[in-house]
Amino acid sequence: MHVSVSSSASVAATAGRFRWRVVDIVVAAVIGVAIGLVFWGWNTIGYAWFTVMDGVTPGLGGIAVGIWLLGGVVGGLVIRKPGAALLVETVAAIVSMLIGNVWGVSTLFEGLVEGLGAELVFALFLYRNFRLPVAVLAGIGAGLGAWVFELFYGSSPNILKSIEFNLIYLASIVVSAALLAGVLGWVLVRALASTGALNRFAAGREARREI
């Protein structure tokens, strides 16, 4: 009986931890819109950088991709519930698409895949570990999602290009995703938490305990 009661309490606690609150939904939407604006700004800067690096070595343009992966990492680190990484990255992609960019509706599709890539990493750690190494892995997960998507999608998918190009592009995306999405995303969440803006979230409570 004691074991049964303890087990039921554990299940209830887990369900409660994973249950979305209104504040979770609102903050996820706000973060998604904010990062979508970052995406929009990066569409010009990042694409120019992508083009220049690709001109230096075909495939090296992937080094600019990391910023477009921030949504999933930041969303997962702040909300810490199933679906958060996917939701925030998707909202950010929708905002970028609606404001206007050269990729159109493919922005949404790629955002979904990138968000799913980050989501799978947080799920792998059972939504319990949100330290820097996990943030880096989540960024890489999102980057791998982008790489796979671009390998097969569009009128000129990367699968039609050389193996050398695809390997260089993969390596570039992994490095960019680890640094510009993983490390930068983790730093941004820590900075935001230190201001008290995340006091209603575990990330904010952690920051207060460390002060």
C-alpha positions as CSV (number, residue, x, y, z in Angstrom):
1,M,0.0,0.0,0.0
2,H,2.8,2.4,0.9
3,V,4.5,1.7,-2.4
4,S,1.3,2.2,-4.3
5,V,0.7,5.6,-2.6
6,S,4.2,6.7,-3.2
7,S,4.0,5.7,-6.8
8,S,0.7,7.5,-7.3
9,A,2.2,10.6,-5.7
10,S,5.2,10.5,-8.0
11,V,3.0,10.1,-11.1
12,A,0.9,13.1,-9.9
13,A,3.9,15.2,-9.3
14,T,5.3,14.4,-12.7
15,A,2.0,15.2,-14.4
16,G,1.8,18.5,-12.5
17,R,5.3,19.4,-13.5
18,F,4.5,18.8,-17.2
19,R,1.1,20.5,-17.1
20,W,1.0,23.7,-19.1
21,R,-0.1,26.8,-17.1
22,V,-1.6,29.9,-18.7
23,V,1.6,31.8,-17.9
24,D,3.6,29.1,-19.8
25,I,1.5,29.6,-22.9
26,V,1.7,33.4,-22.7
27,V,5.5,33.5,-22.1
28,A,6.1,30.9,-24.8
29,A,4.2,33.1,-27.3
30,V,6.0,36.2,-26.2
31,I,9.4,34.5,-26.5
32,G,8.4,33.1,-29.9
33,V,7.5,36.5,-31.2
34,A,10.6,38.2,-29.8
35,I,12.9,35.5,-31.3
36,G,10.9,35.7,-34.6
37,L,11.9,39.4,-34.8
38,V,15.5,38.3,-34.2
39,F,15.1,35.9,-37.0
40,W,13.8,38.6,-39.3
41,G,16.7,40.8,-38.5
42,W,19.1,37.9,-39.0
43,N,17.5,37.1,-42.4
44,T,19.5,39.8,-44.0
45,I,22.7,39.8,-42.0
46,G,22.9,36.0,-41.7
47,Y,22.0,35.4,-45.3
48,A,24.8,37.8,-46.4
49,W,27.2,36.0,-44.1
50,F,26.0,32.6,-45.3
51,T,26.6,33.7,-48.9
52,V,30.1,35.0,-48.2
53,M,31.2,31.9,-46.3
54,D,29.7,29.6,-48.9
55,G,31.7,31.6,-51.5
56,V,34.9,30.9,-49.5
57,T,34.2,27.1,-49.3
58,P,30.9,25.6,-50.5
59,G,29.0,24.3,-47.4
60,L,30.8,26.7,-45.0
61,G,27.7,28.9,-45.0
62,G,26.2,26.7,-42.4
63,I,28.3,28.6,-39.8
64,A,25.6,31.3,-40.0
65,V,22.6,29.0,-39.3
66,G,22.8,28.9,-35.5
67,I,20.9,32.1,-34.8
68,W,17.9,30.7,-36.6
69,L,17.9,27.8,-34.1
70,L,17.6,29.9,-31.0
71,G,13.9,29.5,-30.5
72,G,13.9,25.8,-29.6
73,V,16.7,26.1,-27.2
74,V,15.5,29.2,-25.4
75,G,11.9,27.9,-25.3
76,G,13.0,24.6,-23.8
77,L,15.2,26.1,-21.2
78,V,12.6,28.6,-20.0
79,I,9.3,26.6,-20.1
80,R,10.8,23.2,-19.4
81,K,7.7,21.3,-20.5
82,P,7.0,18.9,-23.4
83,G,6.4,20.8,-26.6
84,A,7.9,24.1,-25.5
85,A,11.0,23.9,-27.8
86,L,8.8,23.0,-30.7
87,L,6.2,25.6,-30.0
88,V,8.6,28.6,-29.5
89,E,10.7,27.7,-32.6
90,T,7.5,27.3,-34.7
91,V,6.1,30.6,-33.5
92,A,9.4,32.4,-34.2
93,A,9.4,30.9,-37.7
94,I,5.8,32.0,-38.4
95,V,6.7,35.6,-37.3
96,S,9.7,35.6,-39.6
97,M,7.6,34.3,-42.4
98,L,4.7,36.7,-41.9
99,I,6.9,39.8,-41.7
100,G,8.5,38.6,-45.0
101,N,11.6,36.8,-46.1
102,V,12.9,35.1,-49.3
103,W,12.0,31.6,-48.1
104,G,8.3,31.9,-47.7
105,V,6.3,29.0,-46.3
106,S,9.4,26.8,-46.2
107,T,10.4,28.9,-43.1
108,L,7.5,27.3,-41.3
109,F,8.3,23.8,-42.3
110,E,12.0,24.2,-41.4
111,G,11.0,25.8,-38.1
112,L,8.9,22.8,-37.2
113,V,11.7,20.4,-38.0
114,E,14.3,22.5,-36.1
115,G,12.0,22.8,-33.1
116,L,11.4,19.0,-33.1
117,G,15.2,18.4,-33.2
118,A,15.7,20.5,-30.0
119,E,12.5,19.0,-28.4
120,L,13.9,15.4,-28.9
121,V,17.0,16.3,-26.9
122,F,15.1,17.8,-24.0
123,A,12.9,14.7,-24.1
124,L,15.9,12.4,-24.1
125,F,16.8,14.0,-20.7
126,L,13.2,13.6,-19.5
127,Y,12.9,17.4,-19.2
128,R,15.0,17.3,-16.0
129,N,18.4,18.5,-17.1
130,F,18.8,22.1,-18.4
131,R,22.5,22.7,-17.9
132,L,24.8,24.1,-20.6
133,P,25.8,20.7,-22.1
134,V,22.1,19.9,-22.7
135,A,21.5,23.3,-24.2
136,V,24.4,22.7,-26.6
137,L,23.0,19.3,-27.5
138,A,19.5,20.9,-28.1
139,G,21.1,23.4,-30.4
140,I,22.8,20.6,-32.3
141,G,19.6,18.7,-32.4
142,A,17.9,21.7,-34.0
143,G,20.8,22.0,-36.4
144,L,20.6,18.4,-37.5
145,G,16.9,18.9,-38.1
146,A,17.7,21.9,-40.4
147,W,20.4,19.8,-42.2
148,V,18.1,16.9,-42.9
149,F,15.3,19.2,-44.0
150,E,17.5,21.0,-46.5
151,L,18.9,17.7,-47.7
152,F,15.5,16.7,-49.2
153,Y,13.3,19.8,-49.4
154,G,12.9,22.2,-52.3
155,S,13.5,22.4,-56.0
156,S,17.3,22.1,-55.4
157,P,17.7,19.9,-52.3
158,N,21.2,19.4,-50.9
159,I,21.1,15.7,-51.7
160,L,21.8,16.7,-55.3
161,K,25.0,18.3,-54.3
162,S,28.4,16.7,-53.6
163,I,29.1,14.6,-50.5
164,E,31.9,17.0,-49.7
165,F,29.5,19.9,-49.7
166,N,27.1,18.1,-47.4
167,L,29.7,17.0,-45.0
168,I,31.2,20.5,-44.7
169,Y,27.7,22.0,-44.4
170,L,26.8,19.5,-41.7
171,A,30.0,20.2,-39.7
172,S,29.4,24.0,-40.1
173,I,25.8,23.7,-38.9
174,V,26.8,21.6,-35.9
175,V,29.5,24.2,-34.8
176,S,27.1,27.1,-35.4
177,A,24.2,25.3,-33.6
178,A,26.4,24.5,-30.6
179,L,27.7,28.0,-30.2
180,L,25.0,30.4,-31.6
181,A,22.0,28.4,-30.4
182,G,23.2,26.3,-27.5
183,V,25.7,28.4,-25.7
184,L,24.2,31.8,-26.6
185,G,20.7,30.5,-25.8
186,W,21.8,29.3,-22.4
187,V,23.5,32.6,-21.7
188,L,20.5,34.6,-22.8
189,V,18.2,32.6,-20.5
190,R,20.6,33.0,-17.6
191,A,20.8,36.8,-18.2
192,L,17.0,37.0,-18.4
193,A,16.6,35.0,-15.2
194,S,19.0,37.3,-13.3
195,T,16.7,40.2,-14.0
196,G,13.8,38.6,-12.2
197,A,11.7,38.3,-15.4
198,L,11.6,34.5,-15.0
199,N,10.7,34.3,-11.3
200,R,7.6,32.2,-12.0
201,F,9.8,29.6,-13.7
202,A,12.3,27.1,-12.6
203,A,15.0,28.9,-14.5
204,G,14.3,32.1,-12.4
205,R,14.3,30.2,-9.1
206,E,17.6,28.6,-9.9
207,A,19.1,32.0,-10.6
208,R,17.9,33.3,-7.3
209,R,19.4,30.3,-5.4
210,E,22.7,31.0,-7.0
211,I,22.9,34.6,-5.9
